[in-house]
């Protein structure tokens, strides 16, 4: 499964988990808390997508030996401060329910677990073997007859 396939699985799981969370919070705490749960989850998803993009750029830069590692690290620090500021803005200015926002934000964690399990269970065995070989040897597998095993000897 590709990176975008994994993200699609997690975001799809997030929609289902969020719907159940919003319904439960709305029934238990009322409609304003359910709206706060939706906002909390949306902020969590945006935070996660920004985090994955920035960390990917940071690791890619570090792998190539680029000098812009400090730039991406400072952007990560700024993103954290901005995220906390937006959460505070939602609570103080828009007077969203804090507990509802926390339920919405926390439902993203469950969606990550469900999406990860789904993508792990639907990953074909051939792709997993190829991904393992590419990850360990750094090269594409040579095929069925000329494949190399993990230790580098000919199979």
Backbone bond lengths (Angstrom), bond angles and torsions (degrees), N, CA, C in turn:
res aa  C-N    CA-C-N  psi(-1)  N-CA   C-N-CA  omega(-1)  CA-C   N-CA-C  phi
1 X - - - 1.446 - - 1.519 108.40 -
2 X 1.278 116.19 139.05 1.458 120.72 -178.83 1.510 110.36 -80.98
3 X 1.329 114.20 171.08 1.462 119.71 178.26 1.518 110.30 -60.94
4 X 1.334 117.09 -42.89 1.457 119.49 179.85 1.522 110.81 -67.67
5 X 1.349 117.80 -31.98 1.454 120.58 175.58 1.519 111.61 -65.43
6 X 1.321 116.33 -39.99 1.461 120.44 176.77 1.523 110.53 -64.98
7 X 1.336 116.32 -44.67 1.462 119.12 178.48 1.518 111.29 -62.07
8 X 1.329 116.40 -39.86 1.459 120.48 178.74 1.533 110.19 -63.28
9 X 1.326 117.55 -40.53 1.466 121.10 178.97 1.522 110.82 -64.45
10 X 1.324 116.87 -43.19 1.471 120.29 -179.86 1.527 110.73 -67.72
11 X 1.326 117.56 -42.50 1.465 119.45 -179.87 1.524 111.55 -68.05
12 X 1.328 117.39 -34.77 1.468 120.00 175.59 1.519 110.89 -66.35
13 X 1.320 116.22 -43.55 1.465 119.64 176.45 1.521 110.34 -62.79
14 X 1.324 116.82 -34.99 1.459 120.84 179.73 1.524 111.07 -63.13
15 X 1.329 117.03 -40.09 1.462 119.87 179.33 1.523 110.28 -61.61
16 X 1.321 116.63 -44.84 1.471 120.23 -179.14 1.526 111.34 -66.67
17 X 1.325 116.85 -46.67 1.464 120.36 -179.03 1.527 110.21 -65.57
18 X 1.325 116.92 -39.78 1.465 120.16 179.80 1.522 110.98 -65.20
19 X 1.316 117.54 -39.65 1.463 119.78 178.88 1.527 110.42 -61.25
20 X 1.321 116.11 -45.11 1.463 119.20 178.16 1.524 111.85 -65.69
21 X 1.331 116.35 -40.39 1.464 120.22 179.15 1.521 111.04 -64.32
22 X 1.334 117.12 -45.71 1.470 120.43 -179.05 1.521 111.17 -63.53
23 X 1.339 116.22 -39.71 1.468 118.40 177.37 1.525 111.51 -64.82
24 X 1.328 116.85 -43.24 1.464 119.83 -179.90 1.523 111.63 -66.46
25 X 1.321 116.52 -43.83 1.471 119.99 179.42 1.523 110.17 -66.02
26 X 1.328 117.01 -40.84 1.464 120.39 178.35 1.512 112.20 -62.61
27 X 1.324 117.46 -40.15 1.466 121.27 179.19 1.528 111.03 -69.89
28 X 1.342 115.45 -39.04 1.456 120.34 -175.07 1.525 112.56 -81.98
29 X 1.342 117.39 -43.14 1.469 121.36 -171.53 1.525 114.26 -115.74
30 X 1.313 118.53 -10.38 1.458 121.12 179.16 1.525 112.85 106.51
31 X 1.314 114.67 169.85 1.461 121.48 -175.52 1.535 112.77 -64.47
32 X 1.340 120.96 -41.28 1.470 118.64 179.06 1.533 113.37 -59.20
33 X 1.317 116.88 -36.33 1.464 119.84 178.14 1.528 110.50 -70.82
34 X 1.331 117.67 -33.96 1.467 120.54 177.28 1.527 110.57 -66.78
35 X 1.318 116.68 -38.89 1.473 120.19 176.05 1.525 109.73 -64.53
36 X 1.316 116.69 -40.88 1.463 120.46 177.50 1.526 110.84 -63.47
37 X 1.336 117.47 -36.08 1.461 120.77 176.98 1.528 110.33 -64.64
38 X 1.307 117.43 -41.21 1.469 120.86 177.14 1.523 111.20 -62.40
39 X 1.328 116.87 -43.58 1.465 120.87 179.41 1.525 110.26 -66.51
40 X 1.323 117.37 -42.91 1.463 120.83 178.60 1.515 111.93 -60.94
41 X 1.321 116.76 -40.32 1.458 119.95 178.88 1.525 110.75 -69.44
42 X 1.304 117.90 -41.54 1.470 120.46 178.10 1.524 110.77 -60.71
43 X 1.316 117.06 -42.82 1.466 120.01 177.71 1.531 110.91 -65.14
44 X 1.324 116.54 -37.88 1.462 120.02 178.34 1.527 111.86 -65.23
45 X 1.327 116.84 -41.79 1.466 120.40 178.76 1.520 110.48 -64.86
46 X 1.325 116.98 -45.26 1.469 120.02 178.29 1.527 110.87 -61.99
47 X 1.324 116.75 -39.43 1.458 121.00 177.50 1.525 110.70 -63.57
48 X 1.338 117.26 -44.35 1.461 121.11 -179.59 1.532 111.45 -64.69
49 X 1.325 117.13 -43.48 1.464 119.64 179.24 1.525 111.12 -64.28
50 X 1.324 117.01 -41.59 1.463 120.17 176.65 1.518 112.12 -64.68
51 X 1.315 115.80 -39.86 1.462 120.56 179.06 1.525 111.26 -64.42
52 X 1.330 117.38 -44.81 1.463 119.33 -179.61 1.519 111.51 -64.84
53 X 1.323 116.92 -39.14 1.463 119.96 179.07 1.530 110.87 -65.52
54 X 1.331 116.43 -47.49 1.461 119.90 -177.48 1.524 112.55 -67.23
55 X 1.316 118.00 -41.95 1.463 120.39 178.94 1.526 109.76 -66.66
56 X 1.339 117.19 -37.79 1.460 120.14 175.35 1.522 111.92 -60.17
57 X 1.318 116.55 -43.98 1.464 120.63 177.46 1.527 111.20 -64.87
58 X 1.323 116.39 -41.21 1.460 121.01 179.75 1.525 110.93 -62.87
59 X 1.332 116.74 -45.46 1.457 119.94 179.75 1.522 111.91 -68.73
60 X 1.318 116.73 -37.04 1.468 120.27 177.83 1.520 110.23 -65.07
61 X 1.311 116.92 -40.86 1.464 121.03 178.43 1.520 110.87 -66.61
62 X 1.330 117.10 -41.06 1.458 120.81 179.21 1.524 111.05 -66.30
63 X 1.336 116.89 -36.19 1.456 120.95 -179.69 1.526 111.41 -67.78
64 X 1.331 116.60 -38.03 1.466 120.52 179.71 1.516 112.19 -81.81
65 X 1.300 117.77 -10.88 1.457 121.05 -178.98 1.518 112.93 80.50
66 X 1.311 116.61 26.98 1.464 120.56 -179.62 1.512 112.33 -72.46
67 X 1.302 114.81 162.70 1.460 120.02 -178.59 1.527 112.23 -93.99
68 X 1.326 118.12 -1.31 1.464 120.00 -175.70 1.525 112.58 -92.23
69 X 1.329 118.25 19.54 1.460 120.62 176.95 1.519 110.91 -61.08
70 X 1.305 116.35 -40.65 1.464 120.05 -178.92 1.524 111.28 -65.33
71 X 1.318 116.75 -32.96 1.464 120.48 179.23 1.527 109.89 -64.82
72 X 1.343 116.64 -48.84 1.459 119.50 -179.73 1.527 111.47 -67.50
73 X 1.310 117.93 -35.29 1.461 120.68 177.29 1.525 110.53 -64.99
74 X 1.325 117.86 -40.09 1.464 120.17 178.31 1.530 111.08 -70.18
75 X 1.334 117.10 -33.34 1.463 119.66 175.69 1.530 109.62 -65.95
76 X 1.335 117.21 -38.35 1.468 120.22 176.01 1.526 111.48 -61.28
77 X 1.316 116.62 -42.68 1.466 120.39 178.73 1.534 110.21 -64.55
78 X 1.325 116.81 -42.19 1.462 120.68 178.19 1.531 110.74 -64.05
79 X 1.337 117.04 -38.45 1.460 121.12 179.43 1.518 110.73 -62.37
80 X 1.325 116.61 -40.16 1.463 120.41 178.56 1.528 110.63 -63.01
81 X 1.318 116.74 -45.99 1.467 120.90 179.45 1.529 110.38 -63.86
82 X 1.334 116.52 -42.04 1.462 120.43 179.25 1.527 111.08 -64.78
83 X 1.321 117.46 -39.43 1.465 120.89 179.15 1.524 110.77 -63.37
84 X 1.305 117.25 -45.54 1.465 120.74 178.32 1.531 109.72 -63.32
85 X 1.325 116.94 -39.36 1.465 120.71 178.33 1.518 112.40 -64.15
86 X 1.323 117.43 -41.30 1.471 120.58 179.00 1.525 110.15 -67.07
87 X 1.326 117.35 -39.76 1.464 119.81 177.11 1.533 110.51 -62.65
88 X 1.329 116.46 -43.22 1.469 120.14 178.23 1.524 110.84 -64.83
89 X 1.319 116.86 -38.94 1.464 121.29 177.82 1.525 110.90 -61.69
90 X 1.317 116.84 -42.33 1.467 120.66 178.98 1.524 111.41 -63.03
91 X 1.323 116.80 -38.24 1.461 120.19 -177.71 1.524 111.00 -77.50
92 X 1.338 117.13 -46.38 1.473 120.15 -174.27 1.529 112.54 -78.75
93 X 1.329 117.85 -48.52 1.468 120.36 -173.11 1.528 111.33 -84.22
94 X 1.334 116.63 -49.25 1.457 119.73 -176.42 1.522 112.39 -88.34
95 X 1.336 116.90 -4.24 1.457 124.46 176.00 1.526 113.01 52.22
96 X 1.340 115.02 44.96 1.454 119.82 175.66 1.524 109.36 -77.92
97 X 1.317 115.35 150.20 1.449 121.84 -178.72 1.527 109.93 -67.60
98 X 1.323 116.13 124.20 1.469 121.07 -176.29 1.522 110.87 -65.12
99 X 1.317 117.14 -44.53 1.458 120.17 -178.99 1.531 111.29 -64.83
100 X 1.324 116.94 -38.79 1.460 120.46 176.57 1.522 111.48 -63.63
101 X 1.335 117.08 -40.88 1.466 120.46 177.50 1.522 110.50 -63.95
102 X 1.314 116.97 -40.62 1.460 119.84 178.98 1.524 111.96 -65.68
103 X 1.331 117.29 -37.75 1.462 119.69 175.66 1.522 110.82 -63.48
104 X 1.328 116.73 -42.38 1.462 120.40 178.71 1.515 112.23 -65.94
105 X 1.320 116.20 -42.56 1.465 120.68 179.36 1.526 109.99 -66.66
106 X 1.320 117.47 -38.98 1.464 121.41 -179.25 1.520 112.67 -71.97
107 X 1.324 117.31 -25.55 1.467 118.82 179.03 1.523 111.06 -65.85
108 X 1.318 117.26 -21.90 1.471 120.75 176.38 1.523 111.20 -64.88
109 X 1.313 117.61 -34.41 1.467 121.15 178.40 1.528 110.01 -63.66
110 X 1.328 116.80 -44.84 1.460 120.37 177.34 1.524 110.79 -63.74
111 X 1.318 117.47 -37.87 1.466 121.00 177.89 1.528 110.94 -65.16
112 X 1.325 117.76 -35.96 1.468 120.36 175.95 1.522 111.16 -63.54
113 X 1.311 116.78 -41.03 1.466 120.45 179.08 1.527 110.22 -66.55
114 X 1.325 117.53 -47.45 1.462 121.59 -178.70 1.530 110.32 -64.39
115 X 1.331 117.87 -45.41 1.462 120.78 179.01 1.513 112.65 -64.14
116 X 1.317 116.93 -37.50 1.470 120.50 177.72 1.519 110.86 -66.79
117 X 1.323 117.33 -43.43 1.462 120.26 177.67 1.525 111.38 -62.74
118 X 1.321 115.94 -43.05 1.466 119.67 179.52 1.526 111.02 -62.14
119 X 1.325 117.19 -46.41 1.460 119.37 -178.68 1.523 111.63 -68.70
120 X 1.329 117.91 -32.31 1.460 120.42 177.68 1.524 111.28 -70.10
121 X 1.315 117.19 -36.39 1.457 120.42 -179.19 1.520 112.81 -77.55
122 X 1.320 117.93 -24.70 1.460 120.53 -178.71 1.514 113.00 -97.82
123 X 1.318 118.44 -1.75 1.457 121.40 178.72 1.521 109.18 -72.12
124 X 1.328 118.40 120.11 1.467 119.69 179.28 1.525 111.05 -62.34
125 X 1.337 115.87 148.76 1.466 121.39 -177.18 1.518 111.30 -63.95
126 X 1.326 119.00 -34.54 1.460 121.76 -179.61 1.523 109.93 -64.30
127 X 1.341 116.55 -43.78 1.462 119.40 178.38 1.515 110.50 -64.01
128 X 1.324 117.44 -37.89 1.463 119.99 -179.44 1.517 110.39 -65.74
129 X 1.341 117.45 -42.39 1.463 120.19 178.19 1.517 111.26 -63.54
130 X 1.326 117.26 -43.26 1.463 120.73 178.77 1.520 111.37 -65.25
131 X 1.323 116.94 -40.95 1.462 120.08 179.14 1.520 110.40 -64.77
132 X 1.333 117.48 -37.98 1.455 120.96 178.86 1.520 110.33 -65.69
133 X 1.339 117.25 -44.70 1.465 119.85 179.85 1.518 111.48 -65.03
134 X 1.330 117.32 -43.48 1.458 119.97 -179.97 1.514 109.88 -64.61
135 X 1.339 116.87 -40.04 1.458 119.88 -179.31 1.512 112.87 -66.93
136 X 1.322 117.47 -37.13 1.456 119.85 -175.58 1.524 113.16 -85.76
137 X 1.332 117.13 -36.31 1.460 118.80 -175.93 1.516 113.01 -100.32
138 X 1.321 117.01 -18.85 1.464 120.40 -179.74 1.515 113.46 80.93
139 X 1.325 118.22 2.73 1.456 121.50 178.40 1.511 109.51 -130.02
140 X 1.308 115.68 162.33 1.447 121.00 176.20 1.523 109.39 -69.90
141 X 1.336 118.44 146.42 1.455 119.66 176.85 1.523 110.69 -63.89
142 X 1.329 116.84 147.91 1.457 121.84 -174.64 1.516 112.73 -82.25
143 X 1.292 119.77 -7.87 1.452 121.79 -178.94 1.516 110.68 116.39
144 X 1.323 116.22 178.75 1.456 120.91 -173.64 1.528 112.04 -65.78
145 X 1.319 118.97 -44.41 1.455 120.79 -175.68 1.520 112.86 -82.59
146 X 1.312 117.82 -30.49 1.454 119.65 -176.13 1.512 113.59 -113.22
147 X 1.331 116.96 24.10 1.462 120.45 -176.29 1.525 110.31 -72.61
148 X 1.300 114.86 148.69 1.458 120.07 174.90 1.509 108.30 -104.44
149 X 1.310 116.77 146.83 1.453 118.34 177.66 1.524 108.57 -89.10
150 X 1.318 116.95 -175.35 1.456 122.63 -173.36 1.532 111.58 -61.52
151 X 1.320 117.44 -34.47 1.469 120.65 -177.83 1.508 112.35 -78.96
152 X 1.331 118.69 -7.38 1.456 121.40 176.22 1.507 113.82 94.70
153 X 1.332 119.59 -3.49 1.461 120.25 178.42 1.520 109.02 -83.27
154 X 1.308 116.61 157.42 1.459 121.73 -178.96 1.535 109.50 -72.65
155 X 1.327 115.45 138.70 1.471 119.99 179.82 1.521 109.85 -83.26
